[in-house]
C-alpha cells in the first residue's frame, strides 16, 4: 500500500520538478504614453490618493475620545 502511495505522489510531483512547459511573456509597452500627464492632473491624483488613505485614519484619531466611551453620543 505504501508503494502505491509513493508512486502516486511521485507522479503528481514529477511535473512540478520538471518545470513548466509554457513560457509566459509579460506585456510591456516600450513606447512612451500617448498623452502626457500634466502637473494639475498629478496634483489632483496625489490629493485623492492621500485623502483616500489618510482620511479615515484621521477621522478615527480625531474622534478617539468618543470611541473610548461606551456610548459614543455622550462625550464629556
N, CA, C and O of each residue as an XYZ file, in Angstrom:
304
protein
N       0.812     -1.188      0.000
C       0.000      0.000      0.000
C       0.862      1.261      0.000
O       0.552      2.232     -0.690
N       1.955      1.238      0.786
C       2.803      2.424      0.838
C       3.519      2.634     -0.509
O       3.792      3.771     -0.895
N       3.820      1.544     -1.217
C       4.443      1.674     -2.532
C       3.509      2.341     -3.525
O       3.939      3.131     -4.366
N       2.223      2.015     -3.419
C       1.218      2.627     -4.280
C       1.113      4.123     -3.997
O       1.038      4.929     -4.924
N       1.107      4.494     -2.718
C       1.035      5.908     -2.351
C       2.278      6.660     -2.819
O       2.184      7.795     -3.285
N       3.448      6.022     -2.693
C       4.676      6.664     -3.156
C       4.651      6.865     -4.660
O       5.105      7.897     -5.153
N       4.128      5.893     -5.398
C       4.034      6.020     -6.854
C       3.099      7.138     -7.267
O       3.394      7.873     -8.209
N       1.968      7.281     -6.574
C       1.027      8.363     -6.877
C       1.654      9.712     -6.551
O       1.533     10.665     -7.320
N       2.318      9.783     -5.419
C       2.962     11.040     -5.040
C       4.058     11.404     -6.029
O       4.231     12.579     -6.353
N       4.807     10.407     -6.517
C       5.879     10.665     -7.474
C       5.307     11.171     -8.800
O       5.887     12.053     -9.433
N       4.172     10.610     -9.216
C       3.554     11.041    -10.478
C       3.034     12.466    -10.374
O       3.099     13.226    -11.341
N       2.522     12.828     -9.218
C       1.974     14.182     -9.057
C       3.071     15.236     -8.929
O       2.891     16.365     -9.386
N       4.188     14.894     -8.325
C       5.248     15.887     -8.133
C       6.193     15.967     -9.316
O       6.954     16.929     -9.423
N       6.169     14.994    -10.202
C       7.101     14.985    -11.325
C       6.941     16.204    -12.235
O       7.956     16.805    -12.589
N       5.718     16.612    -12.639
C       5.612     17.811    -13.485
C       6.115     19.068    -12.784
O       6.670     19.958    -13.428
N       5.925     19.146    -11.475
C       6.385     20.320    -10.744
C       7.907     20.376    -10.705
O       8.494     21.458    -10.726
N       8.544     19.211    -10.648
C      10.003     19.182    -10.603
C      10.617     19.483    -11.967
O      11.713     20.038    -12.042
N       9.926     19.124    -13.039
C      10.443     19.380    -14.381
C      10.355     20.848    -14.773
O      11.115     21.304    -15.627
N       9.459     21.578    -14.175
C       9.267     22.974    -14.544
C       8.128     23.096    -15.531
O       7.656     22.099    -16.078
N       7.696     24.302    -15.754
C       6.555     24.490    -16.633
C       7.007     24.455    -18.090
O       8.097     24.916    -18.429
N       6.160     23.908    -18.930
C       6.473     23.831    -20.349
C       5.952     25.052    -21.096
O       6.344     25.295    -22.238
N       5.070     25.822    -20.459
C       4.519     27.017    -21.090
C       5.328     28.220    -20.631
O       5.474     28.459    -19.432
N       5.844     28.964    -21.574
C       6.590     30.165    -21.242
C       5.657     31.366    -21.324
O       5.051     31.617    -22.366
N       5.543     32.098    -20.239
C       4.665     33.254    -20.207
C       5.485     34.511    -20.455
O       6.588     34.664    -19.929
N       4.937     35.396    -21.253
C       5.611     36.662    -21.529
C       4.773     37.802    -20.988
O       3.547     37.785    -21.097
N       5.423     38.779    -20.410
C       4.726     39.953    -19.900
C       4.504     40.934    -21.038
O       5.343     41.070    -21.929
N       3.380     41.608    -21.001
C       3.087     42.637    -21.992
C       3.664     43.958    -21.506
O       3.072     44.631    -20.662
N       4.800     44.319    -22.031
C       5.481     45.534    -21.622
C       5.461     46.508    -22.788
O       5.876     46.176    -23.898
N       4.974     47.709    -22.525
C       4.947     48.733    -23.562
C       6.307     49.417    -23.609
O       6.810     49.877    -22.584
N       6.895     49.482    -24.787
C       8.211     50.094    -24.908
C       8.135     51.523    -25.415
O       9.141     52.232    -25.453
N       6.937     51.943    -25.805
C       6.777     53.316    -26.303
C       6.312     54.230    -25.180
O       5.751     53.752    -24.194
N       6.533     55.532    -25.307
C       6.011     56.462    -24.305
C       4.477     56.517    -24.368
O       3.870     56.059    -25.336
N       3.872     57.077    -23.334
C       2.422     57.180    -23.277
C       1.906     58.067    -24.399
O       2.597     58.975    -24.860
N       0.668     57.787    -24.834
C       0.083     58.587    -25.919
C      -0.162     60.019    -25.468
O       0.143     60.958    -26.203
N      -0.708     60.199    -24.270
C      -0.969     61.532    -23.724
C      -0.144     61.711    -22.461
O      -0.140     60.844    -21.587
N       0.545     62.821    -22.367
C       1.339     63.063    -21.160
C       0.427     63.578    -20.048
O      -0.573     64.247    -20.307
N       0.788     63.255    -18.810
C       0.018     63.684    -17.653
C       0.563     65.027    -17.207
O       1.762     65.182    -16.976
N      -0.336     65.997    -17.089
C       0.063     67.349    -16.702
C       0.248     67.486    -15.206
O      -0.108     66.583    -14.449
N       0.804     68.612    -14.771
C       1.031     68.817    -13.338
C      -0.272     68.917    -12.544
O      -0.330     68.468    -11.400
N      -1.315     69.499    -13.136
C      -2.592     69.614    -12.417
C      -3.195     68.223    -12.180
O      -3.700     67.943    -11.093
N      -3.143     67.359    -13.190
C      -3.665     66.008    -13.023
C      -2.862     65.230    -11.989
O      -3.419     64.433    -11.234
N      -1.564     65.461    -11.956
C      -0.714     64.786    -10.978
C      -1.080     65.219     -9.565
O      -1.206     64.384     -8.670
N      -1.250     66.519     -9.362
C      -1.594     67.041     -8.032
C      -2.961     66.518     -7.598
O      -3.132     66.116     -6.448
N      -3.927     66.522     -8.501
C      -5.267     66.034     -8.156
C      -5.213     64.544     -7.815
O      -5.828     64.110     -6.841
N      -4.493     63.772     -8.597
C      -4.378     62.342     -8.320
C      -3.728     62.059     -6.985
O      -4.214     61.218     -6.230
N      -2.638     62.741     -6.678
C      -1.971     62.538     -5.389
C      -2.851     62.977     -4.224
O      -2.853     62.339     -3.172
N      -3.602     64.066     -4.409
C      -4.500     64.544     -3.353
C      -5.617     63.531     -3.095
O      -5.966     63.269     -1.944
N      -6.167     62.973     -4.149
C      -7.244     61.986     -3.979
C      -6.715     60.730     -3.297
O      -7.366     60.202     -2.395
N      -5.558     60.247     -3.706
C      -4.989     59.063     -3.061
C      -4.667     59.338     -1.592
O      -4.930     58.492     -0.738
N      -4.109     60.493     -1.289
C      -3.772     60.830      0.090
C      -5.032     60.919      0.943
O      -5.068     60.405      2.061
N      -6.064     61.573      0.414
C      -7.311     61.707      1.155
C      -7.969     60.349      1.372
O      -8.535     60.089      2.434
N      -7.893     59.496      0.373
C      -8.492     58.168      0.482
C      -7.797     57.329      1.546
O      -8.456     56.596      2.284
N      -6.488     57.429      1.630
C      -5.737     56.605      2.590
C      -5.711     57.250      3.970
O      -5.924     56.566      4.972
N      -5.455     58.549      4.041
C      -5.278     59.203      5.336
C      -6.575     59.721      5.936
O      -6.632     59.964      7.141
N      -7.613     59.895      5.138
C      -8.874     60.446      5.635
C      -9.518     59.613      6.728
O      -9.780     60.137      7.810
N      -9.782     58.333      6.488
C     -10.421     57.530      7.543
C      -9.592     57.409      8.821
O     -10.141     57.453      9.922
N      -8.290     57.258      8.683
C      -7.468     57.148      9.891
C      -7.437     58.471     10.651
O      -7.416     58.478     11.881
N      -7.433     59.580      9.934
C      -7.505     60.888     10.597
C      -8.823     61.083     11.313
O      -8.864     61.662     12.399
N      -9.905     60.602     10.713
C     -11.230     60.699     11.337
C     -11.265     59.900     12.642
O     -11.787     60.377     13.650
N     -10.721     58.711     12.622
C     -10.707     57.881     13.827
C      -9.860     58.533     14.908
O     -10.263     58.567     16.070
N      -8.693     59.048     14.543
C      -7.837     59.691     15.546
C      -8.457     60.959     16.098
O      -8.281     61.263     17.278
N      -9.177     61.708     15.277
C      -9.814     62.935     15.745
C     -10.966     62.632     16.702
O     -11.244     63.428     17.599
N     -11.631     61.506     16.528
C     -12.783     61.146     17.356
C     -12.472     60.004     18.320
O     -13.376     59.278     18.733
N     -11.212     59.841     18.677
C     -10.791     58.722     19.502
C     -11.442     58.739     20.878
O     -11.817     57.688     21.397
N     -11.580     59.909     21.469
C     -12.179     60.001     22.808
C     -13.634     59.553     22.796
O     -14.084     58.895     23.734
N     -14.362     59.896     21.763
C     -15.764     59.466     21.714
C     -15.857     57.966     21.467
O     -16.832     57.339     21.881
N     -14.868     57.377     20.802
C     -14.870     55.935     20.596
C     -14.508     55.179     21.879
O     -14.891     54.021     22.047
N     -13.772     55.833     22.780
C     -13.395     55.192     24.023
C     -14.590     55.057     24.948
O     -14.680     54.088     25.702
N     -15.508     56.012     24.903
C     -16.697     55.941     25.759
C     -17.569     54.775     25.324
O     -17.545     54.351     24.169
N     -18.334     54.272     26.269
C     -19.236     53.184     25.940
C     -20.309     53.657     24.978
O     -20.612     52.987     23.990
N     -20.881     54.813     25.272
C     -21.882     55.425     24.405
C     -21.199     56.574     23.666
O     -20.835     57.574     24.284
N     -21.025     56.444     22.382
C     -20.319     57.454     21.613
C     -21.001     58.799     21.597
O     -20.339     59.813     21.378
N     -22.318     58.847     21.823
C     -23.050     60.111     21.789
C     -22.795     60.944     23.045
O     -22.922     62.167     22.995
N     -22.445     60.326     24.158
C     -22.205     61.051     25.410
C     -20.727     61.366     25.529
O     -19.955     60.551     26.036
N     -20.329     62.533     25.069
C     -18.918     62.919     25.190
C     -18.813     64.012     26.239
O     -19.680     64.880     26.349
N     -17.751     63.953     26.995
C     -17.550     64.935     28.051
C     -16.528     65.960     27.655
O     -16.233     66.869     28.431
